[in-house]
Amino acid sequence: MPMAASRAAFFQKSAYSFVMLKEVTQSVKAKLRTKAGKNLLTFLAFLCLSAVLWAVLVLNEDIQRDVRCQVKVTHKPDSITIVSELPEAINVSVRTHGSQILKHKFTGEPCVDIDFRTFHRGNRISLGETELRGLVRTQFGSDAQVLSVTPDSINMYYTDRKPVMLPITIDAKITTATQYTLSHAPESATDSVLVYTVAPLASNITTVYTEPIRYDNLDHSEKIKVKLIAPPPLSRVEPSEIDVDIQVESLISKTRKVLVQVKNAPAGTNITTFPAMVEVTYMVPMGLYNEVLPEFLVEADYSGARKGSGKLPLQLTHVPDELRNVYITTDSVSFVIEQK
């Protein structure tokens, strides 16, 4: 029963709305039949006609605009690879009918199609200013005036040689902030690239370098895109850029006690140092805190002792490369010589 009641209420509201709409419509029609209503309709009709005539006049009038045109090479054989950088777009200043400008407002940027069959010469696709202007004019109609084109010419080299695969060398010089270190050398998931060349690749070119990566006082990890440097002359690498991962982690301080060993002692003598063990302080990457147990060697050199000082200088060796800020808490120890 509640559902039946709600349906009845809905139909009642709908009927009321229909009646109200009908009354409003009849009221508007009645007002439009009056003299004032007819004058309003006449005014609106002339207003619409004026707007149409104004639009026609504006669209047929010549206007000057700066337009960005995309560039695309068409009808290129699959065996051909362009090794030069293709301009992403050219900027043109054109004077033409407003309708042409409006058309490209809705259809997107015009595209200049460079037909490979028409413009290739030897190992090069070449277009001068006159040829570029002609291609632009086809996008805006034969009546268009192309006032300027930037760049004013296009020269691209291509090759039909098979590519050579070369390894990548990451050119990176990175220093970390205090209390931080590199987990490992910068690395990339891409380890080699294809190199397309117009002429045979020189025998001394055995790797492809990245653009220089330079960081000072780095205190966080980075993953960056880096462009690759194509070997000279006239070559192209695919891919043209790679992702390089730079992992930085914090350092933690540790201390170990190490037994002092005496070297260059006189024959027939026994040298005892005080203390017998010294502390070595060092910093280790957080990820290696429980893995690295360095076997330091601390030596007291008898030949370096100063007369009357009663001290032997200490020297630390066998330091793993992954440790930082390694030092002995004391630079010398006392000693006693005993005859054997």
C-alpha positions as a LaTeX table, in Angstrom:
\begin{tabular}{lrrr}
\hline
Residue & $x$ (\AA) & $y$ (\AA) & $z$ (\AA) \\
\hline
Met1 & 0.00 & 0.00 & 0.00 \\
Pro2 & 2.78 & 2.55 & 0.71 \\
Met3 & 4.15 & 1.90 & $-2.81$ \\
Ala4 & 0.73 & 2.52 & $-4.35$ \\
Ala5 & 0.45 & 5.75 & $-2.37$ \\
Ser6 & 3.84 & 6.98 & $-3.57$ \\
Arg7 & 2.91 & 6.23 & $-7.20$ \\
Ala8 & $-0.30$ & 8.18 & $-6.81$ \\
Ala9 & 1.61 & 11.14 & $-5.34$ \\
Phe10 & 4.10 & 11.01 & $-8.25$ \\
Phe11 & 1.37 & 11.04 & $-10.90$ \\
Gln12 & $-0.39$ & 13.87 & $-9.07$ \\
Lys13 & 2.78 & 16.00 & $-9.07$ \\
Ser14 & 3.39 & 15.22 & $-12.75$ \\
Ala15 & $-0.13$ & 16.27 & $-13.68$ \\
Tyr16 & 0.27 & 19.50 & $-11.71$ \\
Ser17 & 3.56 & 20.28 & $-13.43$ \\
Phe18 & 2.03 & 19.66 & $-16.85$ \\
Val19 & $-0.85$ & 22.01 & $-16.09$ \\
Met20 & 1.55 & 24.72 & $-14.92$ \\
Leu21 & 3.72 & 24.34 & $-18.03$ \\
Lys22 & 0.67 & 24.56 & $-20.25$ \\
Glu23 & $-0.47$ & 27.74 & $-18.52$ \\
Val24 & 2.99 & 29.35 & $-18.89$ \\
Thr25 & 3.13 & 28.40 & $-22.59$ \\
Gln26 & $-0.30$ & 29.86 & $-23.26$ \\
Ser27 & 0.67 & 33.04 & $-21.38$ \\
Val28 & 3.85 & 33.48 & $-23.50$ \\
Lys29 & 1.93 & 32.87 & $-26.72$ \\
Ala30 & $-0.65$ & 35.44 & $-25.70$ \\
Lys31 & 2.02 & 38.06 & $-24.98$ \\
Leu32 & 3.79 & 37.37 & $-28.30$ \\
Arg33 & 0.50 & 38.06 & $-30.14$ \\
Thr34 & 0.45 & 41.57 & $-28.73$ \\
Lys35 & 2.09 & 44.51 & $-30.52$ \\
Ala36 & 4.97 & 44.58 & $-28.03$ \\
Gly37 & 5.52 & 40.84 & $-28.50$ \\
Lys38 & 5.58 & 41.13 & $-32.28$ \\
Asn39 & 8.10 & 43.97 & $-32.03$ \\
Leu40 & 10.31 & 41.79 & $-29.82$ \\
Leu41 & 10.20 & 38.92 & $-32.33$ \\
Thr42 & 11.09 & 41.30 & $-35.15$ \\
Phe43 & 14.02 & 42.69 & $-33.14$ \\
Leu44 & 15.36 & 39.21 & $-32.36$ \\
Ala45 & 15.09 & 38.17 & $-36.01$ \\
Phe46 & 17.09 & 41.21 & $-37.17$ \\
Leu47 & 19.63 & 40.63 & $-34.39$ \\
Cys48 & 20.24 & 37.06 & $-35.54$ \\
Leu49 & 20.48 & 38.16 & $-39.16$ \\
Ser50 & 23.02 & 40.85 & $-38.23$ \\
Ala51 & 25.12 & 38.35 & $-36.30$ \\
Val52 & 25.16 & 35.99 & $-39.29$ \\
Leu53 & 26.15 & 38.78 & $-41.70$ \\
Trp54 & 28.88 & 39.97 & $-39.30$ \\
Ala55 & 30.28 & 36.44 & $-39.01$ \\
Val56 & 30.33 & 36.04 & $-42.81$ \\
Leu57 & 32.16 & 39.36 & $-43.26$ \\
Val58 & 34.73 & 38.54 & $-40.57$ \\
Leu59 & 35.39 & 35.02 & $-41.83$ \\
Asn60 & 35.92 & 36.26 & $-45.40$ \\
Glu61 & 38.20 & 39.08 & $-44.30$ \\
Asp62 & 41.98 & 38.52 & $-44.51$ \\
Ile63 & 43.69 & 38.42 & $-41.12$ \\
Gln64 & 47.29 & 37.79 & $-40.06$ \\
Arg65 & 48.12 & 35.17 & $-37.46$ \\
Asp66 & 51.20 & 33.35 & $-36.10$ \\
Val67 & 50.51 & 29.62 & $-36.31$ \\
Arg68 & 52.42 & 26.56 & $-35.08$ \\
Cys69 & 52.52 & 23.73 & $-37.62$ \\
Gln70 & 53.50 & 20.15 & $-36.87$ \\
Val71 & 56.00 & 18.40 & $-39.16$ \\
Lys72 & 55.74 & 14.84 & $-40.44$ \\
Val73 & 57.67 & 12.83 & $-43.03$ \\
Thr74 & 55.36 & 10.72 & $-45.19$ \\
His75 & 55.92 & 7.83 & $-47.62$ \\
Lys76 & 59.24 & 6.94 & $-45.97$ \\
Pro77 & 60.36 & 3.34 & $-46.70$ \\
Asp78 & 60.53 & 1.10 & $-43.64$ \\
Ser79 & 64.20 & 0.35 & $-44.39$ \\
Ile80 & 65.08 & 4.04 & $-43.96$ \\
Thr81 & 65.99 & 5.57 & $-40.58$ \\
Ile82 & 66.26 & 9.34 & $-40.14$ \\
Val83 & 69.36 & 10.07 & $-38.05$ \\
Ser84 & 68.94 & 13.85 & $-37.78$ \\
Glu85 & 66.54 & 15.52 & $-35.36$ \\
Leu86 & 63.19 & 16.13 & $-37.05$ \\
Pro87 & 61.78 & 19.54 & $-36.03$ \\
Glu88 & 58.81 & 19.00 & $-33.76$ \\
Ala89 & 57.07 & 21.98 & $-35.35$ \\
Ile90 & 57.65 & 25.10 & $-37.43$ \\
Asn91 & 56.27 & 28.54 & $-36.67$ \\
Val92 & 54.70 & 30.46 & $-39.54$ \\
Ser93 & 53.20 & 33.91 & $-39.95$ \\
Val94 & 50.33 & 33.68 & $-42.41$ \\
Arg95 & 47.74 & 36.05 & $-43.85$ \\
Thr96 & 44.56 & 34.36 & $-45.02$ \\
His97 & 40.77 & 34.27 & $-44.70$ \\
Gly98 & 39.46 & 34.16 & $-41.16$ \\
Ser99 & 37.54 & 31.00 & $-42.06$ \\
Gln100 & 40.83 & 29.14 & $-42.58$ \\
Ile101 & 42.15 & 30.25 & $-39.20$ \\
Leu102 & 38.85 & 29.30 & $-37.53$ \\
Lys103 & 38.92 & 25.87 & $-39.18$ \\
His104 & 42.26 & 25.01 & $-37.57$ \\
Lys105 & 41.00 & 26.26 & $-34.23$ \\
Phe106 & 38.57 & 23.33 & $-34.25$ \\
Thr107 & 40.59 & 20.71 & $-36.16$ \\
Gly108 & 43.85 & 21.23 & $-34.24$ \\
Glu109 & 47.32 & 22.34 & $-35.33$ \\
Pro110 & 47.93 & 22.12 & $-39.09$ \\
Cys111 & 50.49 & 19.51 & $-40.14$ \\
Val112 & 53.14 & 20.05 & $-42.82$ \\
Asp113 & 53.65 & 16.73 & $-44.63$ \\
Ile114 & 57.12 & 16.29 & $-46.14$ \\
Asp115 & 56.90 & 13.67 & $-48.88$ \\
Phe116 & 60.06 & 11.54 & $-48.78$ \\
Arg117 & 59.69 & 10.63 & $-52.47$ \\
Thr118 & 59.79 & 14.29 & $-53.49$ \\
Phe119 & 62.44 & 15.78 & $-51.22$ \\
His120 & 65.10 & 13.11 & $-50.68$ \\
Arg121 & 68.47 & 13.66 & $-52.32$ \\
Gly122 & 71.31 & 11.22 & $-51.70$ \\
Asn123 & 71.27 & 10.59 & $-47.95$ \\
Arg124 & 69.44 & 13.79 & $-47.16$ \\
Ile125 & 65.91 & 15.23 & $-47.06$ \\
Ser126 & 66.26 & 18.89 & $-47.97$ \\
Leu127 & 63.72 & 21.72 & $-48.15$ \\
Gly128 & 64.49 & 25.39 & $-48.76$ \\
Glu129 & 62.38 & 28.35 & $-47.73$ \\
Thr130 & 60.41 & 28.41 & $-50.98$ \\
Glu131 & 59.49 & 24.73 & $-50.69$ \\
Leu132 & 58.52 & 25.12 & $-47.03$ \\
Arg133 & 56.29 & 28.09 & $-47.85$ \\
Gly134 & 54.59 & 26.04 & $-50.55$ \\
Leu135 & 53.83 & 23.19 & $-48.14$ \\
Val136 & 52.45 & 25.63 & $-45.58$ \\
Arg137 & 50.26 & 27.30 & $-48.20$ \\
Thr138 & 48.57 & 23.98 & $-48.96$ \\
Gln139 & 47.31 & 23.95 & $-45.37$ \\
Phe140 & 45.71 & 27.41 & $-45.60$ \\
Gly141 & 44.54 & 27.57 & $-49.21$ \\
Ser142 & 46.09 & 28.86 & $-52.42$ \\
Asp143 & 45.10 & 32.47 & $-51.58$ \\
Ala144 & 47.07 & 32.46 & $-48.32$ \\
Gln145 & 50.17 & 34.64 & $-47.99$ \\
Val146 & 52.98 & 33.02 & $-46.01$ \\
Leu147 & 54.89 & 35.96 & $-44.54$ \\
Ser148 & 57.60 & 34.05 & $-42.63$ \\
Val149 & 58.67 & 30.53 & $-41.74$ \\
Thr150 & 60.88 & 29.56 & $-38.78$ \\
Pro151 & 63.09 & 27.64 & $-39.31$ \\
Asp152 & 63.38 & 28.76 & $-42.92$ \\
Ser153 & 64.85 & 25.45 & $-44.14$ \\
Ile154 & 64.98 & 21.77 & $-43.14$ \\
Asn155 & 67.89 & 19.38 & $-43.72$ \\
Met156 & 67.68 & 15.85 & $-42.38$ \\
Tyr157 & 70.05 & 12.94 & $-42.99$ \\
Tyr158 & 68.92 & 9.34 & $-43.22$ \\
Thr159 & 70.50 & 5.91 & $-43.59$ \\
Asp160 & 69.64 & 2.44 & $-44.77$ \\
Arg161 & 72.52 & 0.79 & $-42.83$ \\
Lys162 & 71.80 & $-1.82$ & $-40.21$ \\
Pro163 & 72.30 & $-0.52$ & $-36.67$ \\
Val164 & 75.23 & $-1.43$ & $-34.42$ \\
Met165 & 74.62 & $-2.35$ & $-30.78$ \\
Leu166 & 76.92 & $-0.61$ & $-28.28$ \\
Pro167 & 77.07 & $-0.66$ & $-24.47$ \\
Ile168 & 76.21 & 2.43 & $-22.42$ \\
Thr169 & 78.68 & 4.24 & $-20.17$ \\
Ile170 & 77.10 & 6.45 & $-17.50$ \\
Asp171 & 79.10 & 9.68 & $-17.13$ \\
Ala172 & 78.43 & 10.53 & $-13.48$ \\
Lys173 & 80.35 & 12.49 & $-10.86$ \\
Ile174 & 78.41 & 12.59 & $-7.60$ \\
Thr175 & 79.32 & 13.65 & $-4.09$ \\
Thr176 & 77.03 & 13.01 & $-1.15$ \\
Ala177 & 76.31 & 15.13 & 1.88 \\
Thr178 & 77.92 & 14.34 & 5.22 \\
Gln179 & 76.37 & 11.25 & 6.83 \\
Tyr180 & 75.32 & 9.89 & 3.41 \\
Thr181 & 76.88 & 7.68 & 0.75 \\
Leu182 & 76.06 & 6.03 & $-2.57$ \\
Ser183 & 74.74 & 2.49 & $-2.17$ \\
His184 & 76.38 & 1.63 & $-5.50$ \\
Ala185 & 77.44 & 3.32 & $-8.70$ \\
Pro186 & 74.59 & 4.89 & $-10.74$ \\
Glu187 & 73.00 & 2.23 & $-12.91$ \\
Ser188 & 70.36 & 1.75 & $-15.59$ \\
Ala189 & 68.13 & $-1.14$ & $-16.58$ \\
Thr190 & 69.10 & $-0.37$ & $-20.20$ \\
Asp191 & 72.69 & $-1.49$ & $-20.76$ \\
Ser192 & 73.02 & $-1.12$ & $-24.54$ \\
Val193 & 71.51 & 0.81 & $-27.46$ \\
Leu194 & 71.24 & 0.63 & $-31.24$ \\
Val195 & 73.35 & 3.13 & $-33.18$ \\
Tyr196 & 72.27 & 4.14 & $-36.69$ \\
Thr197 & 74.93 & 5.85 & $-38.83$ \\
Val198 & 75.15 & 7.34 & $-42.31$ \\
Ala199 & 78.79 & 6.22 & $-42.68$ \\
Pro200 & 80.45 & 3.15 & $-41.11$ \\
Leu201 & 81.08 & 3.55 & $-37.38$ \\
Ala202 & 84.70 & 4.35 & $-36.50$ \\
Ser203 & 86.58 & 1.43 & $-34.91$ \\
Asn204 & 87.56 & 3.51 & $-31.85$ \\
Ile205 & 83.92 & 4.11 & $-30.89$ \\
Thr206 & 83.07 & 1.25 & $-28.54$ \\
Thr207 & 80.51 & 2.78 & $-26.20$ \\
Val208 & 77.75 & 5.39 & $-26.01$ \\
Tyr209 & 78.02 & 7.96 & $-23.22$ \\
Thr210 & 75.23 & 9.63 & $-21.34$ \\
Glu211 & 75.12 & 13.37 & $-20.95$ \\
Pro212 & 77.12 & 14.37 & $-17.83$ \\
Ile213 & 75.37 & 13.74 & $-14.50$ \\
Arg214 & 76.67 & 16.07 & $-11.80$ \\
Tyr215 & 75.47 & 16.28 & $-8.18$ \\
Asp216 & 77.10 & 17.84 & $-5.12$ \\
Asn217 & 76.07 & 17.12 & $-1.53$ \\
Leu218 & 73.28 & 14.75 & $-2.56$ \\
Asp219 & 71.25 & 13.53 & 0.44 \\
His220 & 68.46 & 11.51 & $-1.21$ \\
Ser221 & 67.96 & 8.92 & $-3.94$ \\
Glu222 & 67.14 & 10.04 & $-7.49$ \\
Lys223 & 65.74 & 8.39 & $-10.61$ \\
Ile224 & 66.33 & 10.64 & $-13.59$ \\
Lys225 & 66.01 & 10.57 & $-17.37$ \\
Val226 & 69.32 & 11.21 & $-19.13$ \\
Lys227 & 69.88 & 11.77 & $-22.84$ \\
Leu228 & 72.47 & 9.74 & $-24.69$ \\
Ile229 & 75.18 & 11.38 & $-26.82$ \\
Ala230 & 75.14 & 10.04 & $-30.37$ \\
Pro231 & 78.65 & 9.26 & $-31.69$ \\
Pro232 & 79.87 & 11.68 & $-34.37$ \\
Pro233 & 79.29 & 12.21 & $-37.19$ \\
Leu234 & 75.67 & 11.89 & $-38.35$ \\
Ser235 & 74.32 & 9.15 & $-36.10$ \\
Arg236 & 71.30 & 8.39 & $-33.97$ \\
Val237 & 70.83 & 6.16 & $-30.93$ \\
Glu238 & 67.69 & 4.25 & $-30.00$ \\
Pro239 & 66.49 & 4.74 & $-27.35$ \\
Ser240 & 67.68 & 8.34 & $-27.21$ \\
Glu241 & 67.45 & 8.54 & $-23.39$ \\
Ile242 & 67.55 & 6.18 & $-20.44$ \\
Asp243 & 66.47 & 6.09 & $-16.79$ \\
Val244 & 69.40 & 6.27 & $-14.37$ \\
Asp245 & 68.95 & 5.16 & $-10.77$ \\
Ile246 & 71.05 & 6.88 & $-8.09$ \\
Gln247 & 70.67 & 5.24 & $-4.69$ \\
Val248 & 71.75 & 7.20 & $-1.60$ \\
Glu249 & 71.57 & 5.88 & 1.96 \\
Ser250 & 72.52 & 7.21 & 5.34 \\
Leu251 & 75.67 & 6.26 & 7.24 \\
Ile252 & 75.75 & 4.89 & 10.79 \\
Ser253 & 78.73 & 5.18 & 13.13 \\
Lys254 & 80.37 & 2.04 & 14.55 \\
Thr255 & 83.44 & 1.33 & 16.71 \\
Arg256 & 85.70 & $-1.76$ & 16.90 \\
Lys257 & 88.63 & $-2.59$ & 19.11 \\
Val258 & 91.64 & $-3.80$ & 17.14 \\
Leu259 & 94.85 & $-5.45$ & 18.42 \\
Val260 & 97.98 & $-3.38$ & 17.75 \\
Gln261 & 100.68 & $-5.26$ & 15.83 \\
Val262 & 104.31 & $-4.05$ & 15.91 \\
Lys263 & 106.44 & $-4.06$ & 12.78 \\
Asn264 & 110.16 & $-3.37$ & 12.15 \\
Ala265 & 111.08 & $-4.42$ & 15.71 \\
Pro266 & 114.83 & $-4.97$ & 16.36 \\
Ala267 & 115.99 & $-8.59$ & 16.14 \\
Gly268 & 115.95 & $-10.46$ & 19.44 \\
Thr269 & 113.48 & $-8.09$ & 21.09 \\
Asn270 & 109.87 & $-8.26$ & 22.14 \\
Ile271 & 107.82 & $-5.03$ & 22.09 \\
Thr272 & 104.68 & $-4.61$ & 24.17 \\
Thr273 & 102.35 & $-1.67$ & 23.46 \\
Phe274 & 100.14 & 0.20 & 25.90 \\
Pro275 & 97.28 & $-0.06$ & 25.25 \\
Ala276 & 97.41 & $-3.41$ & 23.48 \\
Met277 & 94.17 & $-2.64$ & 21.62 \\
Val278 & 92.88 & 0.63 & 20.17 \\
Glu279 & 89.46 & 1.74 & 18.99 \\
Val280 & 88.77 & 2.26 & 15.29 \\
Thr281 & 85.72 & 4.41 & 14.49 \\
Tyr282 & 84.07 & 4.23 & 11.09 \\
Met283 & 80.77 & 4.87 & 9.31 \\
Val284 & 78.96 & 2.14 & 7.42 \\
Pro285 & 75.90 & 2.35 & 5.10 \\
Met286 & 72.68 & 1.48 & 6.91 \\
Gly287 & 72.01 & $-1.46$ & 4.61 \\
Leu288 & 75.38 & $-3.02$ & 5.48 \\
Tyr289 & 75.30 & $-2.34$ & 9.22 \\
Asn290 & 74.97 & $-6.02$ & 10.19 \\
Glu291 & 76.87 & $-7.43$ & 7.20 \\
Val292 & 80.23 & $-5.65$ & 7.15 \\
Leu293 & 82.68 & $-6.87$ & 9.82 \\
Pro294 & 85.93 & $-5.25$ & 8.72 \\
Glu295 & 89.24 & $-6.94$ & 9.60 \\
Phe296 & 91.26 & $-3.79$ & 10.18 \\
Leu297 & 95.03 & $-3.99$ & 10.59 \\
Val298 & 96.55 & $-1.49$ & 13.03 \\
Glu299 & 100.37 & $-1.44$ & 12.97 \\
Ala300 & 102.83 & 0.31 & 15.29 \\
Asp301 & 105.97 & 1.09 & 13.31 \\
Tyr302 & 109.10 & 0.92 & 15.48 \\
Ser303 & 111.21 & 2.51 & 12.73 \\
Gly304 & 109.04 & 5.62 & 12.95 \\
Ala305 & 109.50 & 6.16 & 16.69 \\
Arg306 & 111.09 & 9.42 & 17.73 \\
Lys307 & 114.06 & 9.16 & 20.09 \\
Gly308 & 113.08 & 9.77 & 23.69 \\
Ser309 & 109.36 & 10.03 & 22.94 \\
Gly310 & 108.44 & 6.56 & 24.13 \\
Lys311 & 105.69 & 6.46 & 21.50 \\
Leu312 & 105.12 & 4.40 & 18.37 \\
Pro313 & 103.04 & 5.93 & 15.52 \\
Leu314 & 100.03 & 3.92 & 14.36 \\
Gln315 & 99.00 & 3.10 & 10.84 \\
Leu316 & 95.61 & 1.70 & 9.74 \\
Thr317 & 95.26 & $-0.60$ & 6.70 \\
His318 & 92.84 & $-3.18$ & 5.24 \\
Val319 & 89.98 & $-0.65$ & 5.09 \\
Pro320 & 86.97 & $-1.84$ & 2.98 \\
Asp321 & 85.90 & 0.56 & 0.20 \\
Glu322 & 82.30 & 0.82 & 1.47 \\
Leu323 & 83.36 & 2.39 & 4.77 \\
Arg324 & 83.63 & 6.14 & 5.33 \\
Asn325 & 85.36 & 8.41 & 7.83 \\
Val326 & 87.57 & 5.61 & 9.17 \\
Tyr327 & 90.10 & 6.66 & 11.81 \\
Ile328 & 91.93 & 5.44 & 14.91 \\
Thr329 & 90.93 & 7.22 & 18.12 \\
Thr330 & 94.63 & 7.66 & 18.99 \\
Asp331 & 97.59 & 8.27 & 16.68 \\
Ser332 & 100.29 & 6.56 & 18.81 \\
Val333 & 100.86 & 4.13 & 21.69 \\
Ser334 & 103.44 & 3.75 & 24.43 \\
Phe335 & 105.76 & 0.73 & 24.31 \\
Val336 & 108.23 & $-1.33$ & 26.31 \\
Ile337 & 111.15 & $-3.27$ & 24.77 \\
Glu338 & 112.16 & $-6.58$ & 26.29 \\
Gln339 & 115.04 & $-8.81$ & 25.28 \\
Lys340 & 114.04 & $-12.31$ & 24.34 \\
\hline
\end{tabular}
